[in-house]
Amino acid sequence: MLETLALPISLLIIAYLIGSLSSAIVLCKLAGLPDPRTQGSGNPGATNVLRFGGKKLAAMVLLIDVLKGVLPVAAAHALGFDMVWVAATAFAAFLGHLFPVFFQFNGGKGVATALGGFLALSPTLAGAGLLTWLIAFAVSRISSLSALTAAALTPVYSLWLIDSIGARWLILLIALMLIARHHTNIRRLLTGEEDKSA
């Protein structure tokens, strides 16, 4: 039994460690910029880096954060894991981004890494979530509201697009944690103080 679980558990640990590599913090340091946790919204993610680091650096952060979700989940697929373990691998990478062991467990909100995990888990599910984000952003021009809308609806889409009940529960858990990580944005949205780029 332990031998059977050794490989998937090892991949969960690796996925968490990959998720813990904060591209925003590392790239800002390499570029001679301040720690993004001390600037703007305080979130080490692409949207915040865009505010003070420019489009190119923000694009690099976004790409790496998406790949942090894609690579371990793609590995889980390649190793023939069942859908629950594949979804658990996506969750581990997402958890690493939120609570990175290398950066005092002070990480980002996880939108890009969750998207990457969903992309490797089910391209159709990720596409539905991304389309939801794009429509919400086209209407509101508010990044946080778009992310919240996509997070809320992705578990609903999974009811039709994902066969595994266990994987659906993990997708729901990721969505709930994404929403929880946006608690300050939710407060500002309710008071009408949210910045258009937040």
KEZALO-696083 format. One record per atom (N, C-alpha, C): residue in one letter; x, y, z. Coordinates in steps of 0.02 Angstrom, whole numbers, plus 50000, padded with zeros to 5 digits. Atoms other than C-alpha are relative to their C-alpha. Example, Ala and Ser with C-alpha at 12.3 -4.5 7.8 and 13.67 -1.06 7.14 Angstrom:
BEGIN
{A,{50045,49941,50000}}
{A,{50615,49775,50390}}
{A,{50045,50060,50000}}
{S,{49958,49941,49997}}
{S,{50684,49947,50357}}
{S,{49961,50055,50037}}
! end
This chain:
BEGIN
{M,{50041,49939,50000}}
{M,{50000,50000,50000}}
{M,{50043,50063,50000}}
{L,{49956,49942,49996}}
{L,{50137,50121,50049}}
{L,{50040,50010,49936}}
{E,{49963,49995,50063}}
{E,{50234,50079,49892}}
{E,{49956,50029,49945}}
{T,{50047,49975,50050}}
{T,{50079,50115,49788}}
{T,{49990,50075,50007}}
{L,{50011,49929,49987}}
{L,{50058,50285,49871}}
{L,{50063,50042,49996}}
{A,{49937,49963,49997}}
{A,{50242,50333,49869}}
{A,{50007,50049,49943}}
{L,{49991,49957,50059}}
{L,{50243,50403,49692}}
{L,{49951,50059,50000}}
{P,{50046,49942,50000}}
{P,{50082,50508,49701}}
{P,{50013,50049,50057}}
{I,{49986,49956,49944}}
{I,{50128,50575,49873}}
{I,{50063,50041,49986}}
{S,{49938,49964,50018}}
{S,{50303,50619,49811}}
{S,{49985,50056,49951}}
{L,{50017,49948,50049}}
{L,{50226,50713,49665}}
{L,{49961,50057,50033}}
{L,{50036,49947,49964}}
{L,{50110,50808,49784}}
{L,{50050,50046,50034}}
{I,{49948,49960,49966}}
{I,{50263,50865,49882}}
{I,{50038,50043,49950}}
{I,{49965,49962,50052}}
{I,{50354,50915,49723}}
{I,{49956,50056,49973}}
{A,{50047,49950,50025}}
{A,{50199,51007,49661}}
{A,{49996,50059,50048}}
{Y,{50003,49947,49949}}
{Y,{50189,51103,49825}}
{Y,{50064,50042,49997}}
{L,{49937,49963,50002}}
{L,{50374,51150,49814}}
{L,{50005,50043,49937}}
{I,{50001,49960,50062}}
{I,{50354,51207,49633}}
{I,{49954,50060,50009}}
{G,{50046,49945,49987}}
{G,{50204,51310,49685}}
{G,{50029,50052,50046}}
{S,{49970,49955,49951}}
{S,{50308,51386,49824}}
{S,{50052,50047,49970}}
{L,{49952,49956,50033}}
{L,{50428,51465,49699}}
{L,{49964,50062,49974}}
{S,{50037,49939,50017}}
{S,{50357,51641,49694}}
{S,{50036,50038,49945}}
{S,{49968,49966,50057}}
{S,{50399,51709,49522}}
{S,{50001,50076,50009}}
{A,{50004,49927,49990}}
{A,{50343,51885,49570}}
{A,{50056,50024,50045}}
{I,{49948,49979,49952}}
{I,{50462,51896,49718}}
{I,{50069,49991,49969}}
{V,{49934,50014,50029}}
{V,{50609,51815,49627}}
{V,{50016,50047,49942}}
{L,{49987,49958,50059}}
{L,{50591,51912,49464}}
{L,{50008,50074,50019}}
{C,{49993,49931,49977}}
{C,{50567,52078,49554}}
{C,{50068,50011,50031}}
{K,{49935,49995,49970}}
{K,{50724,52045,49654}}
{K,{50055,50002,49947}}
{L,{49951,50001,50055}}
{L,{50822,52002,49496}}
{L,{50000,50065,49960}}
{A,{50006,49938,50038}}
{A,{50757,52161,49414}}
{A,{50018,50061,50042}}
{G,{49982,49944,49956}}
{G,{50812,52267,49564}}
{G,{49941,50039,50025}}
{L,{50062,49968,49977}}
{L,{50633,52306,49612}}
{L,{49983,49977,50070}}
{P,{50019,50020,49932}}
{P,{50554,52300,49785}}
{P,{49959,49935,50000}}
{D,{50042,50058,49990}}
{D,{50470,52145,49853}}
{D,{49927,50020,49987}}
{P,{50069,49980,50016}}
{P,{50293,52150,49779}}
{P,{49953,49997,50060}}
{R,{50041,50004,49940}}
{R,{50224,52107,49951}}
{R,{50001,50066,50039}}
{T,{49995,49934,49967}}
{T,{50276,52283,50004}}
{T,{49975,50056,49955}}
{Q,{50022,49950,50048}}
{Q,{50204,52373,49853}}
{Q,{49927,49990,49981}}
{G,{50068,50003,50026}}
{G,{50030,52414,49788}}
{G,{49952,49962,50045}}
{S,{50048,50040,49961}}
{S,{49904,52284,49844}}
{S,{50034,49952,50049}}
{G,{49964,50045,49956}}
{G,{50041,52183,49929}}
{G,{49997,49927,49977}}
{N,{50007,50068,50026}}
{N,{50000,52031,49823}}
{N,{50057,49983,49952}}
{P,{49947,50019,50046}}
{P,{50147,51940,49740}}
{P,{49973,49964,49939}}
{G,{50030,50028,50061}}
{G,{50059,51914,49575}}
{G,{50008,50047,49942}}
{A,{49989,49962,50061}}
{A,{50057,51977,49397}}
{A,{49965,50068,50000}}
{T,{50038,49937,50001}}
{T,{49924,52112,49421}}
{T,{50036,50053,50042}}
{N,{49965,49952,49958}}
{N,{50019,52194,49563}}
{N,{50068,50019,49970}}
{V,{49935,49986,50031}}
{V,{50188,52178,49474}}
{V,{49991,50049,49941}}
{L,{50014,49955,50056}}
{L,{50109,52266,49324}}
{L,{49999,50073,50022}}
{R,{50006,49932,49975}}
{R,{50080,52419,49432}}
{R,{50068,50036,50004}}
{F,{49936,49966,49989}}
{F,{50263,52452,49467}}
{F,{50059,49969,49962}}
{G,{49946,50033,50035}}
{G,{50364,52331,49361}}
{G,{49994,49999,49925}}
{G,{50010,49998,50072}}
{G,{50290,52352,49188}}
{G,{49970,49937,49971}}
{K,{50036,50054,50033}}
{K,{50203,52240,49063}}
{K,{50043,49938,49989}}
{K,{49958,50057,50016}}
{K,{50352,52130,49016}}
{K,{50012,49957,50062}}
{L,{49988,50038,49939}}
{L,{50392,52081,49195}}
{L,{49936,49967,50025}}
{A,{50064,50028,49979}}
{A,{50208,52055,49236}}
{A,{49982,49940,49957}}
{A,{50015,50056,50045}}
{A,{50189,51942,49083}}
{A,{50042,49940,50018}}
{M,{49956,50055,49979}}
{M,{50338,51838,49140}}
{M,{49974,49968,50064}}
{V,{50028,50026,49937}}
{V,{50262,51821,49314}}
{V,{49938,49958,49985}}
{L,{50062,50036,50018}}
{L,{50095,51769,49239}}
{L,{50016,49933,49968}}
{L,{49982,50062,50035}}
{L,{50175,51639,49124}}
{L,{50028,49948,50048}}
{I,{49969,50047,49953}}
{I,{50280,51561,49262}}
{I,{49949,49973,50050}}
{D,{50052,50021,49952}}
{D,{50134,51557,49384}}
{D,{49952,49950,49969}}
{V,{50042,50048,50034}}
{V,{50027,51468,49255}}
{V,{50037,49933,49992}}
{L,{49960,50061,50009}}
{L,{50167,51343,49220}}
{L,{50009,49962,50065}}
{K,{49995,50034,49935}}
{K,{50181,51306,49406}}
{K,{49941,49953,50011}}
{G,{50058,50044,49996}}
{G,{50007,51232,49392}}
{G,{50001,49947,49946}}
{V,{50002,50046,50057}}
{V,{50027,51153,49221}}
{V,{50048,49941,50008}}
{L,{49948,50052,50003}}
{L,{50190,51056,49243}}
{L,{49988,49941,50047}}
{P,{50011,50058,49958}}
{P,{50154,50950,49397}}
{P,{49937,49960,49983}}
{V,{50062,50035,50019}}
{V,{49977,50911,49340}}
{V,{50009,49961,49936}}
{A,{49984,50037,50061}}
{A,{50039,50863,49167}}
{A,{50041,49938,50017}}
{A,{49961,50058,49978}}
{A,{50164,50748,49254}}
{A,{49955,49947,50030}}
{A,{50047,50047,49970}}
{A,{50023,50669,49354}}
{A,{49961,49962,49946}}
{H,{50034,50032,50057}}
{H,{49929,50635,49192}}
{H,{50047,49950,49965}}
{A,{49952,50042,50036}}
{A,{50085,50565,49109}}
{A,{50016,49936,50039}}
{L,{49986,50058,49958}}
{L,{50113,50447,49256}}
{L,{49939,49954,50008}}
{G,{50059,50043,49999}}
{G,{49937,50379,49235}}
{G,{49959,50003,50064}}
{F,{50039,49994,49938}}
{F,{49864,50442,49399}}
{F,{49926,50008,49983}}
{D,{50071,49990,50011}}
{D,{49676,50437,49417}}
{D,{49983,50074,50013}}
{M,{50019,49929,50001}}
{M,{49578,50600,49412}}
{M,{50004,50032,50069}}
{V,{49996,49971,49933}}
{V,{49573,50624,49601}}
{V,{50071,50020,50017}}
{W,{49930,49983,49987}}
{W,{49762,50617,49615}}
{W,{50024,50057,49956}}
{V,{49982,49945,50045}}
{V,{49780,50731,49464}}
{V,{49975,50066,50029}}
{A,{50028,49939,49969}}
{A,{49664,50858,49546}}
{A,{50036,50017,50065}}
{A,{49963,49987,49938}}
{A,{49756,50837,49711}}
{A,{50068,50032,49985}}
{T,{49937,49970,50020}}
{T,{49918,50880,49620}}
{T,{49990,50074,49983}}
{A,{50017,49930,50015}}
{A,{49837,51039,49554}}
{A,{49990,50039,50065}}
{F,{50012,49968,49936}}
{F,{49782,51079,49731}}
{F,{50066,50012,50037}}
{A,{49936,49992,49965}}
{A,{49958,51051,49800}}
{A,{50040,50058,49971}}
{A,{49964,49944,50032}}
{A,{50036,51172,49673}}
{A,{49967,50066,50019}}
{F,{50038,49940,49981}}
{F,{49899,51299,49711}}
{F,{50015,50018,50073}}
{L,{49987,49988,49929}}
{L,{49928,51279,49898}}
{L,{50070,50028,50010}}
{G,{49932,49974,49996}}
{G,{50114,51308,49873}}
{G,{50004,50073,49982}}
{H,{50000,49929,50019}}
{H,{50079,51472,49785}}
{H,{49970,50043,50055}}
{L,{50032,49962,49946}}
{L,{49964,51529,49926}}
{L,{50044,50004,50062}}
{F,{49961,50005,49938}}
{F,{50079,51472,50067}}
{F,{50069,49972,49984}}
{P,{49935,50025,50023}}
{P,{50256,51460,49995}}
{P,{50049,49989,50058}}
{V,{49954,50017,49946}}
{V,{50378,51372,50110}}
{V,{50064,50042,49996}}
{F,{49938,49961,50010}}
{F,{50522,51475,50036}}
{F,{49993,50074,50017}}
{F,{50011,49928,49989}}
{F,{50442,51644,50075}}
{F,{49953,50012,50060}}
{Q,{50036,49992,49937}}
{Q,{50376,51632,50253}}
{Q,{49925,49987,49994}}
{F,{50070,50019,50011}}
{F,{50212,51556,50190}}
{F,{49955,50059,49984}}
{N,{50036,49939,50019}}
{N,{50162,51729,50127}}
{N,{49998,50005,49924}}
{G,{50003,50004,50072}}
{G,{50106,51702,49948}}
{G,{49944,50041,49969}}
{G,{50049,49962,50038}}
{G,{49986,51764,49817}}
{G,{49930,49971,50005}}
{K,{50070,50020,49998}}
{K,{49803,51737,49779}}
{K,{49987,49935,49961}}
{G,{50003,50065,50031}}
{G,{49832,51590,49663}}
{G,{49960,49994,49936}}
{V,{50043,50004,50059}}
{V,{49726,51635,49512}}
{V,{50037,49967,49941}}
{A,{49964,50026,50058}}
{A,{49860,51600,49380}}
{A,{50021,49927,50010}}
{T,{49979,50069,49986}}
{T,{49923,51441,49464}}
{T,{49940,49953,49998}}
{A,{50061,50040,50005}}
{A,{49745,51376,49483}}
{A,{49980,49991,49927}}
{L,{50016,50004,50071}}
{L,{49715,51415,49299}}
{L,{50045,49948,49966}}
{G,{49953,50049,50029}}
{G,{49872,51317,49252}}
{G,{49983,49929,50019}}
{G,{50020,50066,49977}}
{G,{49818,51170,49358}}
{G,{49938,49975,49964}}
{F,{50062,50018,50035}}
{F,{49644,51171,49281}}
{F,{50014,49986,49926}}
{L,{49984,50008,50071}}
{L,{49721,51188,49107}}
{L,{50027,49930,49986}}
{A,{49973,50068,50009}}
{A,{49819,51026,49128}}
{A,{49950,49947,50022}}
{L,{50051,50047,49977}}
{L,{49676,50942,49222}}
{L,{49947,49989,49947}}
{S,{50052,50003,50051}}
{S,{49544,50983,49092}}
{S,{50001,50065,49960}}
{P,{49999,49939,50040}}
{P,{49575,51109,48952}}
{P,{49931,50031,49990}}
{T,{50068,49974,50009}}
{T,{49387,51124,48928}}
{T,{49978,50038,50061}}
{L,{50018,49967,49937}}
{L,{49361,51169,49111}}
{L,{50037,50066,50006}}
{A,{49960,49939,49996}}
{A,{49503,51295,49106}}
{A,{49976,50052,49950}}
{G,{50026,49955,50051}}
{G,{49435,51368,48945}}
{G,{49935,50034,50021}}
{A,{50063,49972,49976}}
{A,{49263,51391,49022}}
{A,{50013,50052,50054}}
{G,{49984,49952,49947}}
{G,{49339,51476,49174}}
{G,{50032,50063,49972}}
{L,{49966,49943,50031}}
{L,{49451,51588,49067}}
{L,{49950,50043,49961}}
{L,{50051,49963,50037}}
{L,{49305,51636,48954}}
{L,{49956,50040,50048}}
{T,{50039,49964,49949}}
{T,{49205,51682,49110}}
{T,{50038,50061,50024}}
{W,{49958,49943,49978}}
{W,{49350,51792,49170}}
{W,{49999,50055,49947}}
{L,{49996,49950,50054}}
{L,{49362,51878,49001}}
{L,{49935,50038,49992}}
{I,{50066,49967,50006}}
{I,{49175,51913,48991}}
{I,{49989,50048,50059}}
{A,{50009,49958,49941}}
{A,{49171,51978,49170}}
{A,{50045,50061,49998}}
{F,{49954,49943,50004}}
{F,{49323,52088,49138}}
{F,{49978,50049,49946}}
{A,{50024,49956,50054}}
{A,{49251,52155,48975}}
{A,{49942,50045,50025}}
{V,{50057,49963,49973}}
{V,{49096,52209,49072}}
{V,{50021,50047,50056}}
{S,{49985,49962,49938}}
{S,{49174,52269,49236}}
{S,{50065,50039,49997}}
{R,{49931,49973,50001}}
{R,{49357,52309,49193}}
{R,{50034,49994,50068}}
{I,{49971,50011,49934}}
{I,{49396,52246,49369}}
{I,{50027,49929,50003}}
{S,{49969,50066,50001}}
{S,{49520,52102,49378}}
{S,{49976,49956,50057}}
{S,{50019,50041,49942}}
{S,{49472,52045,49553}}
{S,{49928,49974,49993}}
{L,{50069,50021,50010}}
{L,{49286,52039,49512}}
{L,{49996,49945,49947}}
{S,{49998,50051,50052}}
{S,{49325,51940,49356}}
{S,{50025,49934,50027}}
{A,{49973,50060,49969}}
{A,{49429,51816,49456}}
{A,{49949,49968,50046}}
{L,{50051,50026,49954}}
{L,{49292,51798,49587}}
{L,{49943,49967,49961}}
{T,{50054,50028,50040}}
{T,{49161,51767,49453}}
{T,{50020,49933,49970}}
{A,{49975,50063,50029}}
{A,{49268,51635,49367}}
{A,{50008,49946,50054}}
{A,{49992,50049,49946}}
{A,{49309,51552,49534}}
{A,{49933,49972,50023}}
{A,{50066,50022,49978}}
{A,{49126,51544,49582}}
{A,{49967,49952,49951}}
{L,{50034,50040,50051}}
{L,{49071,51467,49417}}
{L,{50038,49937,49979}}
{T,{49961,50058,50022}}
{T,{49214,51345,49384}}
{T,{49976,49935,50032}}
{P,{50026,50063,49972}}
{P,{49149,51215,49510}}
{P,{49933,49979,49969}}
{V,{50064,50016,50033}}
{V,{48979,51227,49425}}
{V,{50014,49967,49933}}
{Y,{49982,50030,50065}}
{Y,{49059,51193,49256}}
{Y,{50025,49928,50009}}
{S,{49971,50066,49989}}
{S,{49149,51043,49332}}
{S,{49947,49946,50007}}
{L,{50054,50050,49993}}
{L,{48982,50958,49365}}
{L,{49985,49967,49933}}
{W,{50012,50027,50068}}
{W,{48966,50934,49176}}
{W,{50065,49976,49967}}
{L,{49938,50013,50037}}
{L,{49149,50926,49126}}
{L,{50047,49951,50033}}
{I,{49956,50045,49963}}
{I,{49230,50818,49261}}
{I,{49959,49942,50027}}
{D,{50038,50059,49979}}
{D,{49171,50640,49293}}
{D,{50013,49981,50073}}
{S,{49981,50022,49933}}
{S,{49263,50611,49457}}
{S,{49971,50046,50054}}
{I,{50030,49960,49945}}
{I,{49165,50667,49611}}
{I,{50055,50027,50046}}
{G,{49945,49978,49958}}
{G,{49326,50675,49713}}
{G,{50035,50060,49970}}
{A,{49967,49943,50034}}
{A,{49406,50790,49584}}
{A,{49957,50063,50003}}
{R,{50045,49942,49995}}
{R,{49252,50901,49586}}
{R,{50004,50033,50068}}
{W,{49994,49971,49933}}
{W,{49267,50923,49774}}
{W,{50065,50039,50008}}
{L,{49936,49964,49997}}
{L,{49450,50974,49755}}
{L,{49996,50065,49960}}
{I,{50010,49939,50040}}
{I,{49402,51098,49618}}
{I,{49960,50051,50041}}
{L,{50039,49956,49957}}
{L,{49271,51169,49736}}
{L,{50043,50030,50056}}
{L,{49956,49976,49946}}
{L,{49401,51182,49875}}
{L,{50047,50054,49974}}
{I,{49957,49949,50031}}
{I,{49520,51277,49760}}
{I,{49960,50064,49990}}
{A,{50042,49941,50013}}
{A,{49378,51394,49710}}
{A,{49984,50038,50064}}
{L,{50016,49968,49936}}
{L,{49328,51428,49891}}
{L,{50061,50035,50029}}
{M,{49939,49968,49975}}
{M,{49509,51464,49939}}
{M,{50018,50061,49959}}
{L,{49989,49941,50042}}
{L,{49527,51581,49790}}
{L,{49956,50058,50022}}
{I,{50047,49948,49978}}
{I,{49373,51676,49846}}
{I,{50021,50028,50068}}
{A,{49977,49978,49934}}
{A,{49437,51682,50026}}
{A,{50061,50044,49996}}
{R,{49940,49960,50007}}
{R,{49604,51751,49968}}
{R,{49985,50070,49973}}
{H,{50020,49935,50026}}
{H,{49510,51895,49887}}
{H,{49957,50039,50050}}
{H,{50046,49970,49951}}
{H,{49426,51948,50050}}
{H,{50007,50076,50003}}
{T,{49992,49927,49999}}
{T,{49502,52123,50047}}
{T,{49969,50031,49937}}
{N,{50031,49975,50062}}
{N,{49447,52145,49866}}
{N,{49924,50000,50005}}
{I,{50072,50004,49992}}
{I,{49272,52088,49911}}
{I,{49974,50059,50042}}
{R,{50021,49943,49959}}
{R,{49262,52220,50048}}
{R,{50001,50065,49960}}
{R,{49996,49939,50040}}
{R,{49319,52355,49927}}
{R,{49947,50001,49945}}
{L,{50053,50003,50050}}
{L,{49197,52295,49795}}
{L,{49933,50020,50030}}
{L,{50064,49985,49967}}
{L,{49054,52307,49919}}
{L,{49994,50074,50017}}
{T,{50001,49929,49983}}
{T,{49103,52485,49965}}
{T,{50012,50045,49939}}
{G,{49989,49961,50060}}
{G,{49137,52537,49785}}
{G,{50069,50031,49996}}
{E,{49933,49971,49998}}
{E,{49321,52570,49822}}
{E,{50051,49960,49960}}
{E,{49952,50043,50036}}
{E,{49399,52432,49715}}
{E,{50027,50034,49939}}
{D,{49966,49971,50058}}
{D,{49525,52492,49588}}
{D,{49984,49959,49938}}
{K,{50016,50034,50062}}
{K,{49488,52449,49407}}
{K,{50051,49946,49982}}
{S,{49948,50048,50017}}
{S,{49655,52357,49392}}
{S,{50013,49950,50054}}
{A,{49985,50043,49943}}
{A,{49644,52267,49559}}
{A,{49981,49928,49988}}
! end
